[in-house]
Amino acid sequence: MLSVPESTYTSNPLSLLPALQNYVSRLPLNQFEQSDWAALHMDLTSYLADALIHLHGVRWVVAEDPSSPRGYRYVIETANSEASAKRVDPADVVMVEFRNLPIEVVRMMASAELSLGLSSSAGEGE
């Protein structure tokens, strides 16, 4: 759909970023209905999780969540030892991005990486 060959995406998920950002930037968000937001949320959540899996070896896990109707939720987790593994719900990362329009796919990716301890914040390590 975004004219990035599957083989290019598979070898480097970041290759989709420019096309995905262009797509998102052209969307008429002010005309979106609930179903449009839900579809975009699912698309961005899927990309974010898949890219992090390919780039950093994170994995899907089931986390207990008493506030959820099911009592659990799916999150992605770093592959570190269980004691030091970090988790983030990619759906939550996307929702935060929706509250900070315009949507910036790179910012969304960086936020997830920072939450998982996969990148350093500005000025860290200097």
C-alpha positions as a Markdown table, in Angstrom:
| # | Residue | x | y | z |
|---|---|---|---|---|
| 1 | Met | 0.0 | 0.0 | 0.0 |
| 2 | Leu | 2.8 | 2.4 | 0.7 |
| 3 | Ser | 5.0 | 1.3 | -2.2 |
| 4 | Val | 7.8 | -0.2 | -0.1 |
| 5 | Pro | 8.7 | -3.7 | -1.2 |
| 6 | Glu | 8.2 | -6.4 | 1.4 |
| 7 | Ser | 11.9 | -7.5 | 1.1 |
| 8 | Thr | 13.0 | -3.9 | 1.8 |
| 9 | Tyr | 10.8 | -3.7 | 4.8 |
| 10 | Thr | 11.8 | -7.1 | 6.1 |
| 11 | Ser | 15.5 | -6.2 | 5.9 |
| 12 | Asn | 15.0 | -2.7 | 7.5 |
| 13 | Pro | 11.6 | -1.8 | 9.0 |
| 14 | Leu | 12.7 | 1.8 | 9.2 |
| 15 | Ser | 12.6 | 1.9 | 5.4 |
| 16 | Leu | 8.8 | 2.4 | 5.7 |
| 17 | Leu | 9.1 | 5.5 | 7.9 |
| 18 | Pro | 9.2 | 8.1 | 5.2 |
| 19 | Ala | 6.2 | 6.6 | 3.3 |
| 20 | Leu | 4.3 | 6.0 | 6.5 |
| 21 | Gln | 4.9 | 9.6 | 7.7 |
| 22 | Asn | 3.8 | 11.0 | 4.3 |
| 23 | Tyr | 0.6 | 8.9 | 4.4 |
| 24 | Val | -0.2 | 9.9 | 8.0 |
| 25 | Ser | 0.6 | 13.6 | 7.3 |
| 26 | Arg | -1.9 | 13.7 | 4.4 |
| 27 | Leu | -4.8 | 12.2 | 6.3 |
| 28 | Pro | -7.8 | 14.5 | 7.0 |
| 29 | Leu | -7.7 | 13.9 | 10.7 |
| 30 | Asn | -10.2 | 16.6 | 11.4 |
| 31 | Gln | -12.7 | 14.7 | 9.4 |
| 32 | Phe | -12.1 | 11.3 | 11.0 |
| 33 | Glu | -14.9 | 9.3 | 12.5 |
| 34 | Gln | -14.4 | 6.8 | 15.4 |
| 35 | Ser | -13.8 | 3.9 | 13.0 |
| 36 | Asp | -11.1 | 5.9 | 11.1 |
| 37 | Trp | -9.3 | 6.5 | 14.4 |
| 38 | Ala | -9.6 | 2.9 | 15.3 |
| 39 | Ala | -8.2 | 1.7 | 12.0 |
| 40 | Leu | -5.3 | 4.2 | 12.1 |
| 41 | His | -4.6 | 3.2 | 15.7 |
| 42 | Met | -4.4 | -0.5 | 14.8 |
| 43 | Asp | -2.2 | 0.2 | 11.7 |
| 44 | Leu | 0.3 | 2.3 | 13.7 |
| 45 | Thr | 0.3 | -0.1 | 16.7 |
| 46 | Ser | 1.0 | -3.0 | 14.3 |
| 47 | Tyr | 3.9 | -1.2 | 12.6 |
| 48 | Leu | 5.4 | 0.0 | 15.9 |
| 49 | Ala | 5.4 | -3.5 | 17.4 |
| 50 | Asp | 6.6 | -5.2 | 14.3 |
| 51 | Ala | 9.4 | -2.7 | 13.7 |
| 52 | Leu | 10.6 | -3.1 | 17.3 |
| 53 | Ile | 10.5 | -6.9 | 17.1 |
| 54 | His | 12.6 | -6.8 | 13.9 |
| 55 | Leu | 15.0 | -4.1 | 15.1 |
| 56 | His | 15.5 | -4.9 | 18.7 |
| 57 | Gly | 14.3 | -8.5 | 19.3 |
| 58 | Val | 11.5 | -7.5 | 21.6 |
| 59 | Arg | 8.7 | -10.0 | 22.0 |
| 60 | Trp | 5.0 | -10.0 | 22.7 |
| 61 | Val | 4.0 | -11.1 | 26.2 |
| 62 | Val | 0.8 | -11.3 | 28.2 |
| 63 | Ala | 0.9 | -8.9 | 31.2 |
| 64 | Glu | -1.6 | -9.0 | 34.1 |
| 65 | Asp | -3.8 | -5.9 | 34.1 |
| 66 | Pro | -6.6 | -5.8 | 36.7 |
| 67 | Ser | -7.9 | -2.5 | 35.1 |
| 68 | Ser | -8.5 | -4.3 | 31.8 |
| 69 | Pro | -11.9 | -6.0 | 31.2 |
| 70 | Arg | -10.0 | -9.3 | 30.5 |
| 71 | Gly | -7.6 | -8.9 | 33.4 |
| 72 | Tyr | -4.5 | -8.9 | 31.1 |
| 73 | Arg | -3.1 | -7.1 | 28.1 |
| 74 | Tyr | -0.6 | -7.8 | 25.4 |
| 75 | Val | 2.6 | -5.8 | 25.7 |
| 76 | Ile | 6.1 | -5.9 | 24.1 |
| 77 | Glu | 9.0 | -6.7 | 26.3 |
| 78 | Thr | 12.8 | -6.5 | 25.9 |
| 79 | Ala | 14.5 | -9.8 | 25.7 |
| 80 | Asn | 16.7 | -9.1 | 28.8 |
| 81 | Ser | 16.4 | -11.3 | 31.9 |
| 82 | Glu | 13.0 | -11.2 | 33.5 |
| 83 | Ala | 14.3 | -9.1 | 36.3 |
| 84 | Ser | 15.6 | -6.4 | 34.0 |
| 85 | Ala | 13.1 | -6.7 | 31.1 |
| 86 | Lys | 11.1 | -3.6 | 30.3 |
| 87 | Arg | 7.6 | -3.5 | 28.9 |
| 88 | Val | 5.5 | -1.1 | 26.9 |
| 89 | Asp | 2.1 | -1.4 | 25.3 |
| 90 | Pro | 2.5 | -0.2 | 21.7 |
| 91 | Ala | -1.2 | 0.7 | 21.7 |
| 92 | Asp | -0.6 | 3.2 | 24.6 |
| 93 | Val | 2.4 | 4.7 | 22.7 |
| 94 | Val | 0.1 | 5.4 | 19.7 |
| 95 | Met | -2.6 | 6.8 | 21.9 |
| 96 | Val | -0.1 | 9.3 | 23.4 |
| 97 | Glu | 0.9 | 10.3 | 19.9 |
| 98 | Phe | -2.8 | 10.9 | 19.0 |
| 99 | Arg | -3.0 | 13.4 | 21.9 |
| 100 | Asn | 0.0 | 15.3 | 20.5 |
| 101 | Leu | -0.9 | 16.1 | 17.0 |
| 102 | Pro | 0.4 | 16.2 | 14.4 |
| 103 | Ile | 1.3 | 12.5 | 14.4 |
| 104 | Glu | 5.1 | 12.0 | 14.1 |
| 105 | Val | 5.9 | 8.4 | 13.4 |
| 106 | Val | 9.6 | 8.9 | 14.3 |
| 107 | Arg | 8.7 | 10.5 | 17.6 |
| 108 | Met | 6.3 | 7.5 | 18.3 |
| 109 | Met | 9.1 | 5.0 | 17.6 |
| 110 | Ala | 11.6 | 7.0 | 19.7 |
| 111 | Ser | 9.1 | 7.1 | 22.6 |
| 112 | Ala | 8.7 | 3.3 | 22.5 |
| 113 | Glu | 12.4 | 2.7 | 22.3 |
| 114 | Leu | 13.0 | 5.1 | 25.2 |
| 115 | Ser | 10.3 | 3.4 | 27.3 |
| 116 | Leu | 12.0 | 0.0 | 26.6 |
| 117 | Gly | 15.5 | 1.4 | 27.5 |
| 118 | Leu | 16.6 | 0.8 | 23.9 |
| 119 | Ser | 17.8 | 4.3 | 23.4 |
| 120 | Ser | 19.1 | 7.1 | 25.6 |
| 121 | Ser | 17.4 | 10.4 | 26.2 |
| 122 | Ala | 18.9 | 13.7 | 25.1 |
| 123 | Gly | 22.0 | 14.6 | 27.0 |
| 124 | Glu | 22.3 | 11.2 | 28.6 |
| 125 | Gly | 25.8 | 9.7 | 28.6 |
| 126 | Glu | 27.5 | 13.0 | 28.0 |
